[in-house]
Amino acid sequence: MQIRKVGMSVLAMGFAVVAASAARAASVSLTLPSDINQAVNPGVKGGLNVGFDGQTYNGAYVGQINWTVAGSTSPAYNVGDSLSTYCIQGLQDVYTGSTYTYNIVPLNSTGLPLGGGDAGILDSLAAMQIQGLANQYFPVAGSASGNFTANQTAAAFQLAVWEIEYDGGLGAESFPQGSSFNYFSQGNLTANANDSDGVAAISLANTWLNNFTASESVTSLALVSDGAQDQLVFQPGGGSTPPAAPLPAAFPAGAALLAGMFGARKLKRK
């Protein structure tokens, strides 16, 4: 997944009660800040190398993705609102300073993620696993916790979501292993660190992945687009509609992270 700065040739990176198709879902248009350090924040910036299905992005920016609502057909989002997400899909891009229109659908919708060449498909089990991970650890993501900084917890949550998307569900690995298993050393999603923040994020993500419980109730939302990386919007307390911005006080600004990678020219830095 890349978050790219708008440059030469830049690739562009709703909740209907039960949408028959994404085309009928409510939608929201979101704009990324032009400054990559604002677009991905908090997060580990350049301290991680992340591989998606054998394609590696070095010096990636990984963490919470922050947006401004530019338009909406959903009453839950108003123009000018701030919204933060975590990325579901690593093999599509978004660009700083650009605007993307997303359909708002349930996290367990058939066929997610939408578009792209990702190895993983978000099957019903993977959706339950992401929901369970979020139920347990989203309140910590993007906040200082114990010995971990806000940057490290945000990056850890993003890494964990990607690991479930690419290797969880009915895929190659089971969750959780319930030990000190290193999920990022093998499989379709791999990660290694360039600095101490990256080391801490990988360590914390492994701890979470080894200790969460999948949730039978899948209530979070996905923001999906065929031409941009899909995003996760966590539903605190199992709500059935998108949370309005600003986010509840229990969560830091932008805590509904989209785990994202930004780089000098992309959301990933090469």
Secondary structure, 3 states (H helix, E strand, C coil): CEEECCCCCCCCCCCCCCCCCHHHCCEEEEECCCCHHHHEEEEEEEEEEEEECCEEEEEEEEEEEEEEEEEECCCCCCCCCEEEEEECCCCCEEECCCEEEEEEEECCCCCCCCCCCCCCCCCHHHHHHHHHHHHHHCCCCCCCECCECHHHHHHHHHHHHHHHHHHCCCCCCCCCCCCCCCHHHCCCEEEEECCHHHHHHHHHHHHHHCCCCCCCCCCCEEEEECCEEEEEECCHHHCCCCCCCCCCCCCCCCCCCCCECECCCCCCCC
